[in-house]
Amino acid sequence: MKAAVYHAAGDVRIEERDVPTPVAGEALIKVLRSGMCGTDASEYKSGPKIFATQTKHPVSGHHGPMILGHEFIGEIVGDIDSASGFTTGDLVASGAGISCGTCQRCLEMRTNLCEKYVTLGLNRDGGMAEYVAVPTSTLVKIPAGLSLDAAGIAQPLAVGLHAARRAGVRDGDKVLLIGAGAIGTFVLAGLKNLFNAEVTVLDFAGNRLERAARLGADHTVDVGDNAEGDIRKIIGDSGIDVIIEASGAPGQLQFAIGLVKRGGNVLQVGLPSTKQEIDVHKIVMSEINVTTTLAHVCDHDLGPALEILGNTSLAAELIEGVYPLSDLVNQLEALGAGKIQGKVLFDPSL
């Protein structure tokens, strides 16, 4: 089979690999769509930081060149245990995260923090290939009538839903979302589908903010010298209840801390490329809650993500194209250079 294999920074190759053989609890998936994200691009540009490569991964045990792809959907092929709830021919989306189910965090339903957590395409071979063997615990059936392209972005939308839940938003809150790139757009979708909140989105003027407005943002604000004043005019004297920082841009966490109301919530989603300084005094004296978010909880987030994709224009707004695996390196370089604003999918059969 064809597979996109990560060897080192700047070295991703389309290679021939054996079709994997599922073990107990797994299904063999014929991959129909596989997406790339910012993690793939950053690891291609300057990794490996989290990818398993030549060094044996301490949890997954994987070592050596690794097949990319942690955002994928496909069709179950071959034999499968009927007790799994799936059958051959089912179209499924994978959450990609594999948890043990028995540690303290798993028992708390925080499977994304499992002590033995590994992710297909990050820590062991993933779905940027014609076939992938996947634990059935990571799978959710794709609703009838949902297009393959739309289903192909269910996993990153699940990440956005998890972030929205983690932010501590309540109905009636005034929320500021910093960053309207792909992940920020998924968080926006989560906010608008989970809560009755007034959401203001901050980003550079142009396509991103226009897209945010079409997808339900109540207000948009252009980045610039007047941004803080414009935000305060929109929000009014009541102040901002929740700020979600989804850009990862330097200084934006501190900007959020300085702007949120006393007793408010700040959620950090984006990952800055450098260490950041924050004003701890303001956090303590205003009793601000600063929290973070990681990945998603498959049982809570993946099914709802698929439902949302069937009822919104999110896929049409975000998907920039579907390409063959042979174009992966070009697309990784474009994403790393900031030339892609939405999501790119790959069809391994092309």
C-alpha positions in Angstrom: 0.0 0.0 0.0 1.0 3.7 -0.4 1.9 5.5 2.8 3.3 8.9 3.8 6.2 8.1 6.1 8.0 10.6 8.3 11.7 10.0 8.6 13.0 13.4 10.0 12.5 17.1 9.7 12.1 17.9 6.0 12.0 14.3 5.1 8.5 12.8 4.4 8.4 10.1 1.7 5.6 8.3 -0.1 6.6 4.7 0.3 5.2 1.2 -0.3 4.3 -0.5 3.0 2.7 -3.8 3.9 -1.1 -3.6 4.7 -1.2 -3.8 8.5 -2.8 -6.9 10.2 -5.3 -6.0 12.9 -4.9 -7.6 16.3 -7.7 -8.3 18.8 -9.8 -5.2 19.3 -8.8 -3.6 16.1 -10.4 -3.1 12.7 -8.7 -2.7 9.3 -9.7 0.5 7.7 -9.5 1.4 4.1 -8.7 5.2 4.4 -11.0 7.4 2.3 -9.9 10.8 3.7 -6.9 11.8 5.8 -6.2 15.4 7.0 -3.1 17.2 8.0 -2.8 19.7 10.8 -0.4 22.3 12.2 1.3 19.6 14.3 2.2 17.7 11.1 3.6 20.9 9.5 5.6 21.9 12.6 7.1 18.4 13.0 8.0 18.4 9.3 9.6 21.8 9.6 11.5 21.4 12.9 10.8 18.1 14.5 10.7 15.5 15.7 9.4 16.8 19.0 6.5 14.5 19.6 6.7 12.2 16.6 8.0 8.7 17.3 11.0 8.1 15.0 14.3 6.4 15.5 14.1 6.5 19.3 11.7 4.1 20.9 8.6 5.9 22.1 8.3 5.2 25.9 4.5 4.4 25.8 3.7 3.2 22.3 6.9 1.3 21.9 7.1 2.5 18.2 10.5 3.3 16.7 11.7 3.9 13.3 10.1 5.9 10.5 6.4 6.4 11.1 3.3 6.8 9.0 1.6 10.1 9.4 -2.1 10.9 9.8 -4.2 11.4 13.0 -7.3 12.9 11.3 -8.8 10.2 9.1 -12.0 8.3 8.1 -12.6 5.2 6.1 -14.4 2.0 5.5 -14.1 -1.2 7.7 -12.8 -4.0 5.5 -12.0 -7.6 6.4 -13.4 -9.6 9.3 -14.4 -7.8 12.5 -15.7 -9.1 15.9 -19.5 -8.6 16.0 -19.2 -7.7 19.7 -17.4 -4.4 18.6 -20.7 -3.0 17.4 -19.3 -2.5 13.9 -19.5 -4.6 10.7 -17.6 -4.9 7.5 -18.5 -2.0 5.2 -19.3 0.5 7.9 -18.0 4.0 7.2 -16.3 5.3 10.4 -14.3 8.2 11.7 -11.4 7.6 14.1 -10.6 9.8 17.1 -7.0 8.4 16.7 -6.3 8.7 20.5 -5.8 5.3 22.2 -6.4 5.1 26.0 -6.1 2.2 28.4 -9.5 2.5 30.0 -8.3 1.6 33.5 -6.1 4.4 34.9 -7.4 7.1 37.1 -7.9 9.6 34.3 -9.7 7.1 32.1 -12.1 6.2 34.9 -12.8 10.0 35.2 -13.6 10.0 31.5 -10.6 12.1 30.8 -9.2 9.6 28.4 -7.1 12.3 26.6 -4.9 12.3 29.7 -4.6 8.6 30.0 -1.3 7.4 31.6 -0.6 5.3 28.5 -2.2 7.6 25.9 -0.8 7.3 22.3 -2.1 8.7 19.1 -2.2 7.1 15.7 -0.1 9.3 13.4 1.8 11.0 16.2 3.2 8.1 18.3 2.6 5.1 16.1 1.6 4.4 12.4 -1.4 6.5 11.4 -3.9 7.0 8.7 -2.0 8.8 6.0 -2.0 5.6 4.0 -4.3 3.4 2.0 -5.0 1.2 5.0 -4.6 1.5 8.8 -5.3 -0.9 11.7 -7.4 1.0 14.3 -8.7 0.1 17.8 -12.5 0.0 17.5 -12.6 2.0 20.7 -11.5 5.0 18.7 -14.2 4.6 16.0 -17.6 6.3 15.5 -20.0 5.5 12.7 -20.4 8.3 10.1 -24.1 9.3 9.9 -25.9 8.4 6.6 -25.8 11.2 4.1 -22.7 13.0 5.5 -20.2 13.6 2.7 -16.7 12.0 3.0 -15.1 15.5 2.9 -17.2 16.8 5.8 -16.6 13.6 7.8 -12.9 14.1 7.2 -12.7 17.0 9.5 -14.6 15.4 12.4 -11.5 14.8 14.5 -10.3 18.4 14.6 -13.8 19.6 15.2 -13.9 17.2 18.2 -10.8 19.0 19.5 -12.7 22.3 19.1 -15.7 21.0 21.0 -13.5 19.8 23.8 -11.9 23.2 24.0 -15.2 24.9 24.2 -16.3 22.6 27.0 -13.0 23.3 28.9 -13.5 27.1 28.7 -16.1 27.2 31.4 -18.6 29.1 29.3 -22.2 29.5 30.5 -25.3 30.6 28.6 -25.4 34.4 28.5 -21.6 34.8 28.8 -19.6 37.3 26.7 -16.7 35.5 25.1 -13.7 36.7 23.2 -12.0 34.2 20.8 -8.5 35.2 19.8 -7.6 33.6 16.5 -9.9 32.5 13.6 -7.6 30.1 11.9 -8.6 26.4 11.5 -8.5 25.5 15.2 -10.1 28.8 16.2 -12.9 28.2 13.7 -13.5 24.7 15.2 -13.6 26.3 18.7 -16.1 28.9 17.4 -18.3 26.1 16.0 -18.1 24.4 19.4 -19.1 27.5 21.2 -22.1 28.3 19.0 -23.4 24.7 19.1 -23.0 24.2 22.8 -23.8 27.5 24.4 -26.0 30.6 24.1 -23.1 33.0 24.4 -22.2 36.2 22.7 -18.9 35.6 20.8 -16.5 38.2 19.6 -13.7 37.0 17.3 -10.3 38.9 17.0 -8.0 38.3 14.1 -6.4 40.2 11.1 -8.9 41.7 8.7 -9.8 39.5 5.8 -11.0 36.0 5.0 -10.7 34.6 8.5 -12.9 37.1 10.1 -15.4 37.0 7.2 -15.6 33.3 7.6 -16.1 33.6 11.4 -19.0 36.0 10.8 -20.6 33.6 8.4 -20.2 30.8 10.9 -22.0 32.6 13.7 -19.6 35.1 15.4 -21.7 37.9 16.9 -18.9 40.4 16.4 -15.5 40.6 14.7 -12.6 42.9 15.5 -9.5 43.6 13.4 -6.1 43.2 15.0 -4.4 46.6 15.3 -3.7 49.5 17.6 -7.5 50.1 18.2 -8.4 46.4 18.9 -8.6 46.6 22.7 -10.7 49.8 22.5 -13.0 48.2 19.9 -13.4 45.1 22.0 -14.3 47.1 25.1 -16.9 49.1 23.1 -18.6 45.9 22.0 -18.5 44.2 25.4 -19.5 47.2 27.5 -19.2 47.7 31.2 -20.1 44.1 32.1 -16.7 42.9 31.0 -15.5 39.7 29.2 -16.5 36.5 31.0 -14.3 34.1 29.0 -11.3 34.6 26.7 -10.1 31.7 24.5 -6.6 32.2 23.0 -6.5 30.1 19.9 -3.8 31.9 17.9 -0.6 30.8 19.7 0.8 34.2 18.8 3.4 35.7 21.2 1.9 37.9 23.9 -1.7 36.9 23.4 -2.1 35.0 26.6 -1.0 38.1 28.5 -3.3 40.2 26.4 -6.2 37.9 27.5 -5.2 38.0 31.1 -5.1 41.8 31.0 -8.5 42.0 29.3 -10.7 39.4 31.1 -12.9 40.5 33.9 -12.2 39.8 37.6 -13.1 36.2 38.3 -13.2 35.4 34.6 -11.8 32.4 32.6 -8.9 32.3 30.2 -8.4 29.2 28.1 -5.1 28.6 26.3 -5.5 26.6 23.1 -2.7 27.8 20.8 0.9 26.8 21.3 3.4 29.7 21.1 6.7 28.8 19.5 8.7 30.5 22.3 8.4 30.8 26.1 5.9 33.5 27.2 5.9 35.8 30.2 2.7 36.4 32.1 1.6 38.7 34.9 1.0 36.4 37.8 0.1 39.3 40.0 -2.9 40.2 37.8 -4.0 36.5 37.8 -3.9 36.2 41.6 -5.3 39.6 42.5 -8.3 39.2 40.1 -8.8 35.5 40.8 -8.6 34.7 37.1 -9.0 31.0 36.1 -6.3 30.1 33.6 -6.8 26.7 32.1 -5.7 24.6 29.1 -7.1 22.0 26.7 -5.6 19.0 25.0 -6.9 16.9 22.1 -10.5 15.6 22.8 -12.4 12.9 24.5 -13.6 10.5 21.8 -16.8 9.3 23.6 -17.9 12.9 24.3 -16.8 14.8 21.3 -16.4 12.8 18.1 -20.1 11.8 17.7 -21.3 15.3 18.3 -18.7 16.6 15.8 -20.1 14.4 13.1 -23.6 15.6 13.9 -22.6 19.3 13.7 -20.9 18.7 10.4 -24.2 17.4 9.0 -26.1 20.5 10.1 -23.7 23.4 9.3 -21.7 24.8 6.4 -18.4 24.3 8.3 -17.0 21.8 5.9 -17.7 24.0 2.9 -16.1 27.0 4.7 -12.9 25.2 5.8 -11.9 22.5 3.3 -9.5 24.0 0.8 -9.1 20.8 -1.3 -8.6 17.1 -1.6 -5.3 15.9 -2.9 -3.4 12.7 -3.6 -0.7 11.6 -1.2 1.9 12.5 -3.7 1.2 16.2 -3.0 1.6 15.9 0.8 5.1 17.5 1.0 3.9 20.5 -1.0 0.9 21.0 1.2 3.0 20.6 4.4 5.4 23.3 3.2 2.5 25.5 2.3 0.8 25.0 5.7 4.1 25.6 7.5 4.6 28.9 5.6 1.1 30.1 6.6 -0.3 29.8 3.1 -3.2 27.6 4.0 -6.0 29.1 6.1 -8.4 26.1 6.3 -8.1 22.3 6.1 -6.5 20.1 3.4 -7.6 16.5 2.9 -5.9 13.6 1.1 -7.5 10.7 -0.7 -4.9 7.8 -0.7 -6.6 6.1 -3.6 -5.7 9.0 -6.0 
